[in-house]
């Protein structure tokens, strides 16, 4: 609250400052609290050479000045805090971009698209790293951002992957899929591939990464066929 010392020479509240104030010829004073972000920050003090110098109208003007100063201090503090937060977010985003781009596996973030009832009916690409463009057989100039998943890879609906992604967003449970057979058109060519897929909910979106394990599946199949052939051969030898 505002404290007004009408006569420093006689006011007991001013005793700690009386000698110093008298040396400068001050007879009255007023102290007005200053706030920054709703916390007491300091005091605006004014002195006068006459006793009873500050009347009601002057006190009101000085209190208004103190409120203006407090507002300015609060605005500066909020601006400084906002700049710190923005700098931290920018640094965090930069680290994310660098990390995502050095990944060898594709990585995308896709936002859910909902119908009027709230059901997820599609996804839209919000981020895709370099490996995602390579995996989808498209150049970086053919921007994925803002594109519909079903428009780009329509077999996601018939294969059940769209529903699986939607369940991940709705439930928040991690997505773990191994050896998923998937056939679609990439780069103008229809291909059948095998993928391991991992996903996590992020807001109303899914962060997704996958790995093409088609060659591994083929290699395992070849080894199984070779083993079966050897067993068959050995069985024939034993029978002979």
LUMNU-755384 format. One line per field, with one value per residue: x negated, y, z negated of N, C-alpha, C, O, CB in turn. Coordinates in steps of 0.1 Angstrom, whole numbers. Each point is the difference from the previous one (the first is absolute). Glycine has a CB too. Layout:
<recs>
n_c1: X	...;
n_c2: Y	...;
n_c3: Z	...;
ca_c1: X	...;
ca_c2: Y	...;
ca_c3: Z	...;
c_c1: X	...;
c_c2: Y	...;
c_c3: Z	...;
o_c1: X	...;
o_c2: Y	...;
o_c3: Z	...;
cb_c1: X	...;
cb_c2: Y	...;
cb_c3: Z	...;
</recs>
This chain:
<recs>
n_c1: -8	-12	-24	14	-30	27	-31	-27	5	22	-4	-8	-3	-28	-16	-15	-1	-6	-28	7	23	-19	-22	23	13	18	23	10	-10	24	-13	16	-4	-18	22	-25	31	24	-31	2	-18	-4	13	8	-19	17	-22	21	-24	31	2	21	-19	27	29	13	-15	-28	13	13	-28	-14	22	-4	-31	5	18	-23	-21	18	4	-31	-6	21	-12	-29	10	15	-25	-18	20	2	-31	-1	21	-15	-28	14	14	-27	-14	24	-1	-31	3	22	-18	-24	17	13	-27	-13	27	-20	32	15	0	32	6	28	14	20	12	24	22	13	-10	-29	-6	-32	15	-34	-25	-1	-31	-1	-27	-9	-29	-10	14	28	-13	-12	27	14	-24	-1	-27	-1	19	24	6	5	10	32	2	28	-21	20	-17	-25	13	33	-15	6	29	-8	-21	25	-20	27	5	-31	1	26	-13	-23	20	16	-23	-20	-8	-31	14	-15	6	-22	4	19	2	-3	12	-8	-7	-33	2	33	-1	30	-24	15	-17	0	7	-16	27	-17	29	-8	31	-16	31	21	-30	-4	-30	2	-31	8	-26	9	2	2	-28	12	21	-22	-18	23	6	-30	-1	26	-12	-27	15	17	-26	-13	26	1	-30	3	26	-15	-24	20	15	-28;
n_c2: -12	24	-1	32	3	23	1	-19	15	-23	-29	-17	-5	19	-17	-11	31	20	2	0	22	21	-2	10	26	-30	19	-28	-29	-7	-30	-4	-33	2	-26	-13	-17	17	11	28	8	20	17	18	16	27	14	23	17	-7	-18	-15	-8	-19	21	-27	9	-13	-28	-2	5	-22	-23	6	-4	-29	-10	7	-17	-26	1	1	-25	-17	6	-10	-28	-7	6	-20	-25	2	-2	-27	-14	7	-13	-27	-2	4	-24	-21	5	-6	-28	-8	6	-17	-25	0	1	-26	-20	-20	5	18	22	4	20	-15	27	-25	9	1	-8	23	-24	16	-20	7	5	2	0	30	-13	17	-12	-14	-4	5	-27	11	5	-29	-14	15	-8	36	15	8	9	-19	24	-30	30	-9	-34	-9	-21	-3	17	-21	-28	-4	-23	20	-13	-29	-2	6	27	17	-17	4	31	0	-17	22	23	-16	-9	25	-30	10	-3	-30	-3	-26	0	30	-22	32	-9	33	6	3	23	-5	-29	-13	-4	-25	19	-22	29	-11	21	14	16	18	9	26	11	-14	-20	-30	12	-21	-11	-19	-16	-4	-30	-2	-11	-14	-16	-11	-12	-17	-14	-10	-15	-16	-11	-11	-17	-15	-9	-14	-16	-12	-10	-16	-16	-12	-10	-16	-15	-10;
n_c3: 0	16	-25	2	-18	-4	-10	14	-28	-9	16	-30	32	-1	-26	26	11	-29	11	30	-1	-15	22	21	-19	-8	-16	14	8	18	-8	30	-10	28	4	17	6	-22	-13	-18	28	-25	-18	28	-26	11	-21	-2	-9	-14	-27	19	31	1	3	2	26	-8	-7	29	14	-17	7	31	-4	-13	24	21	-16	0	31	5	-18	16	28	-9	-11	27	18	-16	2	32	4	-17	18	27	-9	-7	28	15	-15	6	31	1	-14	20	25	-10	-6	29	16	-15	6	18	-4	22	-25	11	-24	14	-14	-7	30	-26	22	-12	-20	-7	26	0	32	-1	-16	11	5	-29	14	28	-17	28	-8	11	29	0	-7	25	24	-10	11	-30	25	-13	-28	-13	-7	2	7	-11	-16	24	21	-5	-1	17	-17	-27	8	4	-26	-23	5	-6	-25	-11	0	-17	-23	-3	-5	-21	-19	-2	14	8	29	-10	35	-2	32	13	27	9	30	4	27	-13	25	15	-19	-9	-24	-13	-23	-22	-17	-25	-3	-25	-2	-25	2	13	-16	11	8	2	-8	28	-7	24	-1	33	-21	37	-9	-26	17	20	-23	-13	28	4	-28	6	27	-14	-21	22	16	-26	-7	29	-1	-26	10	25	-19	-18	24	11;
ca_c1: 8	-7	-3	-3	-5	3	-11	-11	-6	8	7	-8	-3	-11	-12	-13	-5	2	-13	-5	9	-1	-13	2	11	13	9	11	-3	10	-5	11	-5	-1	2	-4	6	8	-9	-6	-13	-8	8	-2	0	-2	-2	3	-7	10	8	14	0	8	14	7	-1	-14	-2	7	-8	-12	4	2	-14	-6	7	-5	-14	2	5	-11	-9	7	-1	-14	-3	7	-7	-13	3	5	-12	-8	8	-1	-14	-1	7	-7	-12	5	5	-12	-6	9	-2	-13	1	8	-6	-12	5	-1	14	10	7	10	11	12	12	12	11	12	12	8	3	-13	-8	-12	2	-12	-11	-7	-14	-4	-15	-6	-15	-6	2	14	2	-6	8	12	-4	4	-10	3	8	14	2	10	6	14	6	8	-6	8	-2	-13	-1	14	1	0	13	4	-9	2	-10	6	7	-10	-6	11	1	-12	3	12	-3	-13	-9	-10	3	-11	4	-11	3	12	0	7	-2	6	-7	-10	-7	6	-1	7	-10	4	-12	2	-5	1	6	1	7	4	9	-5	12	9	-8	-8	-14	-1	-12	1	-12	2	-7	4	-11	-2	11	-3	-12	5	8	-10	-7	10	1	-12	0	10	-6	-11	7	6	-11	-5	10	-1	-12	2	9	-8;
ca_c2: 12	12	5	14	6	15	8	-9	4	-4	-13	-11	-10	4	1	-5	8	14	8	1	8	14	5	4	10	-5	1	-10	-10	-9	-13	-7	-13	-4	-14	-6	-13	-1	-1	12	1	11	11	13	9	14	8	15	9	5	-10	-1	4	-9	-1	-11	0	-4	-14	-7	0	-9	-14	-4	-2	-12	-11	0	-6	-14	-7	-1	-11	-13	-3	-3	-13	-10	0	-7	-14	-5	-1	-12	-12	-2	-5	-15	-8	1	-9	-13	-4	-2	-13	-11	-1	-6	-14	-8	-1	-10	-14	-8	-5	10	5	10	3	1	5	-7	7	-6	4	8	-8	-1	-12	3	-6	2	7	10	1	13	0	-12	2	-3	-15	-3	2	-11	-12	1	1	13	10	10	11	-4	2	-9	8	4	-9	-11	-13	-9	5	-3	-15	-4	-14	0	-2	-14	-8	1	9	12	-2	-3	13	7	-6	4	14	0	-7	5	-12	-1	-9	-9	-10	-6	-9	3	0	12	2	13	6	9	5	-5	-14	-8	-9	-6	1	-5	11	1	14	5	13	6	11	13	9	-7	-4	-12	0	-13	-4	-14	-6	-9	-12	-9	-8	-9	-10	-9	-7	-11	-10	-7	-8	-10	-9	-7	-9	-10	-8	-8	-10	-10	-8	-9	-11	-9	-8	-10	-10	-9;
ca_c3: 0	1	-13	2	-12	1	-7	-4	-13	-12	3	-5	11	8	-9	6	11	-4	0	14	8	-4	6	14	-1	3	-11	2	10	3	6	7	3	14	1	12	1	-12	-11	-4	7	-6	-5	6	-11	3	-12	2	-10	-9	-7	5	14	9	-3	5	14	4	-4	11	13	-2	0	14	6	-5	7	14	0	-3	12	9	-5	2	15	3	-5	8	13	-2	-2	12	9	-5	4	14	3	-4	10	13	-2	0	14	8	-4	6	15	2	-4	9	13	1	-1	12	3	2	-11	4	-9	8	-7	2	6	-5	7	-9	-12	-8	4	8	13	8	-7	8	-4	-6	1	6	2	13	2	4	14	7	-1	8	14	5	-3	-11	6	0	-14	-7	-11	4	8	-7	0	8	14	5	-1	-3	-5	-15	-5	2	-7	-14	-6	-4	-13	-10	-4	-7	-14	-8	-4	-10	-13	-5	-1	11	11	3	11	6	12	6	15	5	14	4	11	-3	12	12	1	-11	-7	-12	-9	-13	-9	-15	-2	-14	-1	-13	0	-4	2	8	12	-3	5	6	7	5	6	11	-3	10	3	-12	1	11	-4	-9	8	8	-10	-3	12	1	-11	3	11	-6	-8	9	6	-11	-3	11	-1	-11	5	10;
c_c1: -9	-3	-4	-5	2	-11	-11	-6	8	6	-9	-4	-12	-13	-13	-6	0	-13	-4	10	-1	-13	3	12	14	9	12	-4	12	-6	11	-6	0	1	-5	6	7	-9	-6	-14	-9	10	-4	1	-2	-1	3	-7	10	8	14	1	9	14	7	-1	-14	-2	7	-8	-13	3	3	-14	-6	7	-5	-14	1	5	-12	-10	5	-1	-14	-3	7	-6	-13	3	5	-11	-8	7	-1	-14	-1	8	-7	-12	5	5	-12	-6	9	-3	-14	0	8	-7	-12	4	-1	13	9	7	10	9	12	12	12	10	12	12	9	4	-13	-8	-12	2	-12	-11	-7	-15	-3	-16	-5	-15	-4	2	14	2	-7	8	12	-2	4	-11	4	9	15	4	11	9	14	7	7	-7	7	-1	-13	-2	14	1	-1	14	4	-9	3	-10	6	7	-9	-6	11	1	-11	3	11	-4	-13	-10	-10	4	-13	5	-12	5	14	-1	9	-3	7	-9	-10	-7	5	-1	7	-10	7	-12	5	-7	1	4	1	6	4	10	-7	10	11	-6	-7	-14	-3	-14	2	-13	4	-8	3	-12	-3	10	-4	-12	4	7	-10	-7	10	1	-12	-1	10	-5	-11	6	6	-11	-6	9	0	-12	2	9	-7	-9;
c_c2: 13	5	15	6	15	9	-9	3	-5	-14	-11	-11	4	1	-6	8	15	8	2	9	15	6	5	10	-6	0	-10	-10	-8	-13	-8	-14	-2	-15	-5	-14	-4	-3	13	1	11	11	12	10	14	8	15	8	5	-11	0	4	-8	0	-11	-1	-5	-14	-9	-1	-9	-14	-5	-2	-13	-12	-1	-7	-15	-7	-1	-10	-14	-4	-4	-14	-11	-1	-8	-15	-6	-2	-13	-12	-2	-4	-14	-8	-1	-10	-14	-5	-3	-13	-11	-2	-7	-15	-8	-1	-10	-14	-7	-5	12	4	11	3	3	4	-7	9	-7	4	7	-7	-1	-12	4	-8	2	6	9	1	14	1	-13	3	-5	-15	-4	3	-11	-13	0	3	13	10	10	11	-3	-1	-9	8	5	-10	-11	-13	-9	4	-5	-15	-5	-13	0	-3	-15	-10	0	8	13	-1	-3	13	8	-5	5	15	0	-6	5	-12	0	-10	-8	-11	-6	-9	3	0	12	2	13	5	10	4	-5	-15	-7	-10	-6	-1	-5	11	-4	15	3	13	4	11	13	10	-8	-5	-13	3	-15	-3	-15	-4	-10	-13	-11	-9	-10	-11	-10	-9	-12	-11	-9	-10	-12	-10	-9	-11	-12	-9	-10	-12	-11	-9	-10	-11	-10	-9	-11	-11	-9	-9;
c_c3: 0	-14	2	-13	1	-6	-5	-13	-12	2	-5	10	8	-8	6	11	-3	2	15	8	-5	6	14	0	3	-13	1	11	2	7	6	5	16	1	14	0	-13	-13	-3	5	-6	-4	7	-11	6	-13	4	-12	-10	-7	6	15	9	-5	8	16	5	-3	11	12	-2	0	14	8	-4	7	15	0	-3	12	10	-4	3	15	4	-4	8	14	-1	-2	13	10	-4	5	15	4	-4	10	13	-1	0	14	9	-3	6	15	3	-3	11	14	1	-2	13	4	3	-13	4	-12	8	-10	4	7	-4	7	-11	-13	-9	3	9	14	9	-9	11	-5	-5	0	6	2	13	3	4	15	8	0	8	15	6	-3	-11	6	1	-14	-5	-9	5	8	-8	2	10	15	5	-1	-4	-6	-16	-5	1	-8	-15	-7	-5	-13	-11	-5	-8	-14	-8	-5	-11	-13	-7	-2	11	11	3	10	6	12	6	15	5	15	4	12	-5	12	13	2	-12	-5	-12	-9	-14	-10	-14	-2	-15	1	-14	3	-4	3	8	13	-4	6	4	6	5	7	10	-3	10	3	-11	1	11	-4	-9	7	8	-9	-4	11	1	-10	3	11	-6	-8	9	7	-9	-3	12	-1	-11	5	10	-8;
o_c1: -11	8	-10	7	-8	-2	2	-4	-6	5	-12	-10	-6	-10	-10	-12	-4	0	-4	-5	0	0	-8	4	9	-5	5	-9	10	-9	10	-11	9	-7	2	-4	-1	5	-4	-8	-12	12	-12	11	-9	6	1	-2	-4	1	5	9	5	4	-7	-2	-1	-7	-5	-1	-3	-7	-3	-1	-6	-7	-2	-3	-7	-5	-1	-5	-7	-3	-1	-7	-6	-1	-3	-7	-4	-1	-5	-6	-2	-1	-7	-5	0	-3	-7	-3	0	-5	-6	-1	0	-5	-4	2	-3	-8	3	3	-2	1	-4	1	-1	2	3	1	2	1	-5	3	1	-11	2	2	0	3	1	-2	3	-5	6	-4	8	3	2	8	6	1	5	9	5	-7	12	7	8	1	11	12	1	12	-4	-6	-7	0	-2	-6	2	10	3	2	4	5	-5	2	-4	-1	2	-1	-4	2	2	-3	-1	4	-1	-11	3	6	-10	8	-9	10	7	-8	11	-11	11	-9	4	-5	-7	5	-2	-6	8	-11	11	-11	9	-6	4	-2	1	-2	-8	3	3	5	0	-2	1	-5	7	-9	8	-12	-1	2	-4	-4	1	-1	-4	-1	2	-2	-5	1	1	-5	-4	2	0	-4	-2	2	-2	-4	1	0	-5	-2	3	-7;
o_c2: -1	0	3	-1	7	11	-7	-10	-2	-6	-2	-6	-9	5	6	0	8	11	11	8	9	12	9	5	8	-3	-4	3	0	2	-2	0	4	-7	7	-8	-11	-4	7	-9	-1	-2	4	2	3	-3	3	-6	6	-11	11	6	6	-6	-8	-11	-7	-7	-10	-10	-7	-9	-11	-9	-7	-10	-11	-8	-8	-11	-11	-8	-9	-11	-9	-8	-10	-11	-8	-8	-11	-10	-7	-10	-11	-8	-8	-11	-10	-7	-9	-12	-9	-7	-10	-11	-8	-8	-11	-11	-5	-9	5	-2	11	-8	9	-8	9	-6	-2	12	-12	11	3	7	-5	-2	8	-12	-6	3	-2	1	10	11	-10	10	-5	-4	-9	-7	-4	-6	-11	2	0	-1	1	6	9	-11	0	-3	6	2	-3	-3	-7	-8	-3	-6	-4	-3	-11	-5	-6	-10	-9	3	5	8	5	3	7	8	2	3	8	5	-1	2	3	-10	6	-8	8	-6	-10	8	2	-1	3	-7	10	-8	-2	-5	3	-8	6	-5	-2	4	-7	9	-9	9	-9	8	0	4	-12	3	-4	4	-9	9	-7	8	-9	0	-12	-13	-12	-12	-12	-11	-11	-11	-12	-12	-11	-12	-12	-11	-12	-12	-11	-11	-12	-12	-12	-12	-12	-12	-11	-12	-12	-8;
o_c3: -4	-9	8	-11	7	5	-10	-8	-11	-10	5	-1	6	5	-1	2	8	6	3	8	9	2	5	11	4	-10	-10	8	-8	8	-6	6	6	-8	10	-8	-6	-10	9	-3	-1	-1	2	-5	8	-10	11	-10	-10	6	5	5	10	-10	7	5	10	8	4	7	10	5	4	8	8	3	5	9	6	3	7	9	4	3	8	7	3	6	9	6	3	8	9	4	4	10	8	3	7	10	6	3	8	9	5	5	9	8	4	6	11	1	11	12	-5	-9	7	-9	9	-10	11	-3	1	6	-11	-10	-11	-5	9	0	11	-11	12	-12	6	0	-2	5	8	12	8	6	10	10	5	8	11	-10	-3	-8	1	-6	5	-3	10	3	-11	10	8	9	12	10	-12	-6	-6	-11	-10	-4	-7	-12	-10	-9	-12	-12	-10	-10	-12	-11	-9	-11	-12	-4	12	-3	3	-4	4	-1	2	5	-5	5	-3	5	-6	8	10	10	-12	7	-6	3	-3	2	-4	5	-8	8	-9	9	-9	12	-3	11	-12	11	-8	7	-7	3	-3	1	-3	1	3	-2	-1	4	1	-3	0	3	-1	-2	4	2	-2	0	4	1	-3	1	4	-2	-3	3	2	-4	0	6;
cb_c1: 29	3	3	10	-9	27	15	-1	-3	0	24	21	31	26	26	21	13	17	-3	-5	16	12	-5	-12	-26	-5	-12	26	-34	26	-28	22	-1	-7	18	-18	-16	13	0	23	23	-31	14	-2	0	7	-19	24	-14	1	-19	-1	-29	-24	7	18	19	-1	4	23	11	-3	13	23	3	2	22	16	-2	10	24	8	-1	18	20	1	4	22	13	-3	10	22	5	-2	18	19	-2	3	21	10	-6	10	20	1	-3	19	14	-6	3	18	10	-6	13	-26	-2	2	-15	-1	-16	-10	-14	-5	-16	-12	4	6	17	22	19	-17	24	11	-5	24	-9	26	-7	25	-11	-19	-20	-1	-6	-23	-13	2	-5	32	-20	-28	-29	-3	-19	-27	-23	-20	-13	27	0	15	17	-3	-26	-4	-12	-20	2	3	-12	8	-14	4	17	-3	-10	10	9	-12	-5	11	12	23	15	-24	27	-19	30	-23	-23	14	-14	10	-11	18	16	2	-13	-10	-20	29	-28	29	-21	12	-2	-11	9	-18	8	-20	27	-27	-18	13	-3	22	-8	30	-22	34	-22	17	2	14	-6	-5	16	9	-10	3	18	-1	-9	12	14	-6	-2	17	5	-11	7	17	-3	-9	13	12	-9	-2	16	8;
cb_c2: -12	6	-26	3	-25	-17	25	7	22	30	11	10	3	8	-7	-22	-25	-18	-21	-31	-28	-18	-24	-27	9	-12	28	14	-1	17	2	22	-13	28	-6	22	4	-4	-31	11	-8	-3	-14	-10	-20	0	-19	1	0	31	-7	-2	1	-8	33	13	25	30	16	17	30	28	14	22	32	21	15	29	30	16	20	32	25	15	26	32	20	16	30	29	16	21	32	23	15	26	31	17	17	31	27	16	23	31	20	17	29	29	17	20	29	27	2	-5	-31	-1	-15	0	0	-10	24	-27	19	-11	-23	4	-7	14	-22	15	11	-1	-17	12	-27	-11	25	-16	2	23	6	13	29	17	8	6	-25	-4	-3	-12	-3	-2	23	-16	0	21	7	16	10	4	23	27	6	17	2	22	29	16	13	-25	-16	-2	-15	-25	-7	-4	-22	-18	0	-6	-19	16	-16	16	11	12	5	6	-7	6	-27	12	-28	13	-14	-2	4	27	0	12	7	-8	22	-29	23	-28	7	-22	4	-15	-15	-11	33	11	28	-19	29	-9	23	-5	13	19	18	29	30	31	28	29	32	29	28	31	30	28	29	31	30	27	30	31	29	29	32	31	29	28	31	30	28	26;
cb_c3: -8	31	-17	29	-10	-5	4	32	22	6	15	-21	-5	9	-18	-7	8	-22	-25	-10	-7	-23	-19	-3	3	28	8	-16	1	-5	-11	1	-29	13	-26	11	22	24	-4	-17	22	16	-25	28	-24	32	-20	22	27	9	-26	-28	-14	15	-11	-24	-9	-12	-29	-17	-5	-18	-27	-8	-8	-25	-20	-3	-15	-26	-11	-4	-22	-23	-4	-9	-26	-18	-3	-16	-27	-12	-5	-24	-23	-7	-12	-27	-18	-6	-19	-27	-11	-8	-26	-23	-6	-13	-29	-18	-8	-10	-29	-18	-9	33	-22	33	-26	27	-14	-17	19	-28	27	30	23	-12	-11	-21	-14	33	-28	17	11	-14	-18	7	-33	-14	-24	-30	-14	-15	-28	-28	-9	8	27	-5	12	28	-3	5	-20	-5	28	-5	-32	-28	-16	-19	5	25	27	11	17	27	25	13	24	33	25	22	31	31	21	25	32	30	22	-7	-23	-14	7	-19	0	-21	-12	-26	5	-27	7	-28	22	-31	-24	0	24	4	15	8	16	5	21	-10	29	-16	32	-20	3	-7	2	-21	20	-11	-8	-3	-7	0	-18	16	-21	9	11	-12	-7	12	2	-15	1	13	-7	-13	8	7	-15	-6	13	-1	-15	3	10	-8	-10	12	5	-13	-3	12;
</recs>
